[in-house]
Each structure stands twice: as C-alpha cells, then as structure tokens.
Amino acid sequence: MKWQIGSENEKKTTLEEAKFIFSQAEKALRETINGSNLIVTRTTILLSIVVGLLSALIGYSINKWNSNKIDDIFITSSLLSCYLFWLTTYLIKNIKGQDYMSMGSEPDKLLHDYYFQKFPENKEREIQNYISEIKNYQERIENNKSINNLRWKIFHNSIKYIVYYLPAISVFLYTLIHFTFLLFYHHLPHEFGCTCH
C-alpha cells in the first residue's frame, strides 16, 4: 500500500518539521544508493572467484581432451564448467545497470506555476515544496530498496551455490560417473584411450 499522509496533518506540518523529514529522507535514499555500490563491489569479487574456477576447469578439460584422456575426471570437470558458466551468467545480473531512482529533482518539477497559484504565501509554498519532495523520496526509497533486496538475494544465493552446492555436486557427479565407467565402460581404456580403472 502506497504511503500517504492525511490532508489535515499535512496542513499542520511546520517548515522545521518538513526540513527535518526531508533531511532524513535524503539520508535514507542515499543509503539505498550506497547499498547498490556495495552489492556491485561484493558481486565483482565473487564473480572473479567463479570466473577463476571456471577458467581453471576449462583449461584442465582442454588439456585432458588434447591428451586423449577421456576419463571420469574429465567428464566431471566438463559438467562442473557448465555449472560455473551458469553461475557466472547468474552473477552478471547483479553488475548490470538497474533502474535506480537518484537523489534530487529537475528544476521544472520544483519551480512550477502550480505552486505559486495554489500557495501564494512564500512560507506555505516552501512547505509544500518540501512535502512534495518528501513524497517523491519515499517512492524512490521503496523502489531502490526493492531492487537492492532482489540483488542481495542473488548475491546470497550465489554464495550458497559455491560454498554448499558446488562441493556436493562435484562429489555426486564424480561418484556417479566413476561407477558408470566401472560398470559399463571398463573396456574403453584399450579402445579409446580412457584412463578410468
């Protein structure tokens, strides 16, 4: 539900109150923008780790392929490369440009004939300008917090995918592929250069 202040209470707002509330809204909005920068920084670090792992696995797989050593480790590393590639594309979402709402307003939104016509008194007009900006800032804060929450979710999910899922998937894939080789492809070492024993 969109935040609104009652018209009667809005009329009671003093200039000092409006200035104080606006200063707090400005701080809150700045915090959401700083939060975005923090997300990008942490995601970039995490992405560099994932890309490093991906490069190492791809290099290892290519080396195995060139050596004609198609074994259980080669297949496991190849599949894990696909997993890490997916994780890379998942993380890249967090460093792409987002629809953040910035601080400040364009002059034509503030210096408008409407305010001079409806509020001829200088002090009253100043209060209404502040109130209008306070309402705008609330909308921007909610928009930016929603984007940040989604981006933090992607970041925290990625950590789980690396710390918990990657080792578990590695063990599962290697075990499955290793025993598959043992059960069904024990003749491959002589015919195709497979090194699984």
Disulfide bonds with the S-S distance in Angstrom:
none
